[in-house]
Amino acid sequence: MPRVAEFYGIVIYMYWNERDHPVPHFHAVHAEFRASISIDGVVLAGILESRSLALVTEWARLHREELLANWELARDSRPILPIAPLP
């Protein structure tokens, strides 16, 4: 799974598979917690601690356009681009 960003111990990944991933989203991993999160910040599956989820949703809000661009790249089987972490 291609890594998009990493901040505060949270790693963000993105990949696309039409059958399994109909909604534009990314995957966030922090410690033993994992979640699939829509680009609009809705948890689709899994769980993150509340503080981690707040950081991830803020990051997604700030980088929405870049996330959507990466989603389109992934759909076209092209390499995705890194996105800046939270400061």
N, C-alpha and C positions, 0 to 999 in steps of 0.2 A: 504494500500500500504506500503510495508516494506521500512523503512528509511535506506538509505545507508550511507549518510554523511550529515554534516551541517557545513557551513563556511560562514562568513561574512553575516549572515542573509539569506543565500540561503540554501534550503533544497533539497536534492537529494533523490528520491525514485526510486524503480525498482520493476516491476512485469511483468509477462509474460502471454499472452493469445494468442494462435496461430492464432485465427481468427482476432483479433484486432491489433496484434503486430508482423508482419512478420520480421521486421528489428530489430536487437539488438539495444536497446536504453534505456534511462532512462528519468525520469521526473524531471524537476527543477522548484522550486517554490521560488519566491522572492517577498515579499509584495503582490500586487494584480496581479502580472504577473506569468504566467505558460507556460512552453514549454516542448514538447517532443523532445529529442535530441538524434541523433544516437550516438553510441559509437565513431564514427569517427568525431563527433562535428558538424554535419549538423542538423539544426533545421527542424524537421519533421512537427510540428504543434505548434501553439501558438506563444508567444512572450515573450522575456525578454528584459530588458533595456540593452543597449550596454555594459555598464561596467559589469553588472552581467553575460551577455553572454560570455564576454572575460574571466572572472574568471572561469566560468563553463567549457568552452572549454579547458582552460589550465589545469584544474583539470582532465578532461577526458583524455587529452593527457598523463598526468603523470601516470594515473591509468588505462590505456587501458586494460592491461592484467587482472587486477582484475575485471574490469567491464565485460569483456568477460567470465571470470570464474563464476561470479555471474549470468550472463545471462543463462549459461548452468545449474547452480543449480536451477534457477527459472523454466526453461523448464522441469526439472525433478521433479518439485514440492517439492524441498528441500529448507530449509531456506538459505537465502542469507547472506553474511558476510558483516560487516561494512567495510568501506574504509576510510582511513585517510583523513582528510580535508586538504585544502590548509593551509600552515603555516601563 
